[in-house]
Amino acid sequence: MIKRYGSSPKPGKNYRRRPGVYAVLLDKGLILTTHQADPVPEYQLPGGGIDKGENPIAALHREVMEETGWHIAGLRRLGAFRRFTFMPEYDLWAEKICTIYVARPVLRVGPPTEPGHQAVWMEPAAALDLLGNPGDRAMLARALRQAGPR
């Protein structure tokens, strides 16, 4: 069973399972996050949904590039969690199955191409407070524990 973070499913709502991949991107003691302006301003781990027929690793590379403008390397699976949420941009009640990887940002290609996203470097302690969902915060904490003292 995959650990759930956040709210329990709301009675009477039909949730569609939505698999996604996300990355904890650490470099030189900082974490690269994405800030999504709409529908609710929020800091997030870069990543997103896996398109039908898409390889999850290819999806992660695509999503990180769209949301941060960076290429990544050295992927290592960290864990997974699920959360139940309403996604207003899709008018969808979703059970998000979030698989998290740790990776290194290796090349900035340009600004994010996903509208409303901005790449933001921050101290890990700030990210532990600012990331918008408890699953992202828990996975970042796990990655930092595994990385050990710097």
N, C-alpha and C positions, 0 to 999 in steps of 0.2 A: 504494500500500500504506500502511495506517495503522500508525504506530509502535506497538510493543507495549511496555508497561511491566510489570514484575513477573515472575511465574513463567511458564515455558513450559507449554503444555498437558501434562497428565499422560496417559501412554499408557493406552489402554483406557477412558478416560472419554469419554462423549458430551456435548459442550458445545452448549448452545442459545444462539444469538445473541440478545443482549438489548440493543437500542439504548436509550441514556439521554442526558439533557441535564443539565448542571451549570453552576454559575456561580461565577466569582471576583467577589466583592462587596466593592468598595473604597469607603471613605468616610472623609474626614478623616484619611488616613494609616493607617487600620485596615482589617482584613479581617473580614467576618462569615462565620463558619463554623457548622457544626452539629456537636454532639457526640451521637453515637448510643450509648446505653448497652448495648444488646444486639444481636446475640449476643456481640460482643466490643466493649468500650468503644473508641471511635475518633472522632477529629476528622475531618471530611470537608468537601469543598466541597458546599454545598447542591445538591440535585438528585436525580434518580432516573430510573426507567424510564418510557418512553413507552408509554402504554396503546394497545392495538389501536385504530386509527382516529383516534387523538389527534394533533393538530398538535404538532410538537416545541416550538414557542414557548409554546403553551398549557400543555404539560406542564411546561416550566421554571417558568412562573409558578405553577402549582399546587404543584409540588414545593418550591419555595423558600418559599412561604406555609406549607405543611404543616410544613416542617422548621425554619423560623426565625420565622414570624409576620410577615414583612415583604413588602410589595409592592416590585417592582423596575421600573426603567426604563432606557432608554439601552442596550439590548442590542447587543453587537457580538460576532460569532463570533471566537473566538480560535484554535481548532484542535480536533483530535480525537486520541484514542488508543484502544487496545484493551487489555484485560487479561483473563486467564483466572483464574477464581476459583470457589470453592464458595460458594453463598449458602444458609446453613443455614435462614434464615427461609422459603425456598421449596423446600428440599431439591433444589437445582438446581446443576448444574455449568454455568457461564455463560461465554460469550465476550462480555464487556461492551464495546460500542462506545460510547465516551464522547465526546460533543460538548460542548465547553466554550465558554461565553460570558463576556464581561466585562459587568457591569451595575452600576448604582447602587441601593442600597437607599434607597427614597424615603419609605416610610411604614410604621411599625410598627403593625400592626393588633391584635396581641395575642401571647400566647405560642404556641409551636408547637402544632399540633393532632396531629401525628404522635406516637404514644406512644413514650416513650423518647428523644426528641430535645430538645436544649436549644440555643438560639441563643447563640453565644459570639463576642464581639468580641476580636480579638487583634492584636498587632503582626505585620506580615508576616514578620519574621525568625522569630518564634515559630511561625507557621503553617508556614513552610518546614521546620521540624523536627518539628512535631506532626501534620501531616496524615498520615492512615493509609495512603496508598498512593503509590507513586512517581510515578504519572501525575498525580495531583492536585498534588504538589509541583512537578513539571516545568512544568505549566501555570501555576501561580501564579508561578513564576520568570519565565516568558515574559511574563506580564501585567505584572509589575513592571518588567522591562526595557523593555517598550513604553511604560509610563507615564513612564519617565525619572525623574530626581531630583526630589524633593519639597522 
